[in-house]
């Protein structure tokens, strides 16, 4: 798969990638509320700083890694490896979120099996 050009690229690629980015943007306020709301009152500033620093670092690191992956195709830009890396990152994020949800539910129910997980 070559990089789509504005004059000849498939429209579905543009729409699907825009939907994915838009969905991620919709999750950011909720993620911020959870991160700040779960911090103790005297550590809210620290939690906010860590969240924003990690978001900026992740953005810069993501651009660097995807740029390097795009350049691995030689003279032509290849999106295969970059899309695989993005899919892997989203899958890992979803699995981590589900694991965290499972642990928080177990803590709320007082299950001794997962209290130290």
N, C-alpha and C positions, 0 to 999 in steps of 0.2 A: 504494500500500500504506500503510495507516494503521498506527499503532503498535498492536500487539495488546494487548488488555485481558485481565486474568487470568480474567475470567468468560466472555469470548467469543473469545479469540484461538486461532488454530490451534496444536495441540500440536506439529506438525512444525517450526514456526518455533522454538519453545522448545528442542526436542531438537537441531536442527541447529546453532543458535547455541551451545548448551551444549557440544556435541561439538567445535566449532571452538575454543572457549575452553579446553576441557579438553586438547585436543591441544597448544595453545600452551603451556599450563602444564607439560605433560610434556617439552617441548623445553627449557625454561629450565635445568634442571640440566646437561644436555649442553652447552648453549651456554656456560654459566659454566665448565665444565670445559675446554672447548676454548680459551676466551679466556684463562683463567688458565694453563693448561698450555702454551700456545704463547708465553707471555711469558718473557723471560730471567729467571733467578733473582733478580737484583737489581732487577727491575721488576715483580714480582708484585703488590706493594701498589699501584703506580700503575695496573696493568691492572685490578685489582679495583675501585679507585675510579672509573676511567673507565667501566667496565662498569655499575656501580651508578648513577652519575650519569646516564649516557645512558639507562638503563632508566627512571629516575624522570622525566627530562625528556621522554622519549618518551611515557610514560603521561600526564603532565599535558598535553602538546601534543595527544595523541590525543583526550583528553576534551574539550579546548577546541574542536578542529576539528570533531569529530563533533557536539558541542553546537551549534555554529554551523550545520552542515549540516542538522541536524534542525530548526532554527528557520527555515530558508529557505522552508519551505512555507507561510508566512503564519500563520494562526491554528491550522491543524491541523498536527500533527506528521507529517512525511513521511519515510519511511525509504529512499526510492529513492536519493537522492544519497548518503546516509550509507553504504548497503550498497555502492554503486558505489565509493566511496572506500576502504572496507575491502577490497573485492575487488582493487582496484588496488594497495593496499599489500601485501597478501599475495602477489600476482603478482610485484611488484617484489622482494620479499624472497626468493621462491623462485628468481627469475632471478639475483639477486646471489649466492645460495648456490651455485647450479650453476656460475656463472662462477668463483667462488672455488675450488670443488672442482676444476674443470678446470685452473686455474692451479697449484694445489698438486700435482696429479698430474703436470703437466708439469715442475714443479720437481723432484719426486721422481725422475722418469725422466731428468732432465737435458736436456730438449729446448731447444735454443737459440732456437727460434722464439718461445716464450712466456716466456722468462726475464725479459724486461723489460716484460711486459704489466702 
